[in-house]
């Protein structure tokens, strides 16, 4: 567990791990230190098989209101040189995050802007408070998106809608994010923590090896032919069929009882 005043916090509770962005006065705007911390945490997750679900959230009034623009404002002439020191660890972290065997849940509220949208899109499932407001925002400061948004967004909402959201940089609400498929569900603000926990617990008690394989198959499907994807499906099914969870699932089905999965 990291200190309560750290700009990015990490804690583990059994099979569930939690990352919290923690710069409330700045609406959790992402700094270089936060990006590096996120990368360090993501690197440890791959070697933590007992962790089955990762929840990402923000403290205070926002999930994440983009990157820390003050970093560039301090020396605008150095922006081209400084940008990689923030972007490189963020991109490395997101690449790991999307390939982790664990499922990643985004718990969103308040402002979700710029890199915050990118972070939400990198999650496998996201729950948003009804008061959440989204904005890709990059065009508002005269730059193109980063954080894998130009990869994720067209795949989620389609090319033309992605271009609209990026070029116009209009704010949209949680209901629209749900309609577009950016979030999985929308709940009342006072229910966000409880509903996030319910989903995390449900997934953590499920067949997490099979979940990880499903995530891997889905995310790789865009770069494969139908034939290659079906071959990958067969290989994945065979791996799952060798697990204790598969035996438990089959036994529970025929025994007409609730399966007790261990993730192995």
Secondary structure, 3 states (H helix, E strand, C coil): CCCCCCCEEEEEECCEEEEEECCHHHCCCECHHHHHHHHHHHHHHCCCCCCCEEEEEECCCEEEECECCHHHHCCHHHHHHHHHHHHHHHHHHHHHHHHCCCEEEEEECEEEECHHHHHHHHCCEEEEECCCEEECCHHHHCCCCCCCHHHHHHHHHCHHHHHHHHHHCCCEEHHHHHHHCCCCEEECHHHHHHHHHHHHHHHHCCCHHHHHHHHHHHHHHHHCCHHHHHHHHHHHHHHHHCCHHHHHHHHHHHHCCCCCCCCC
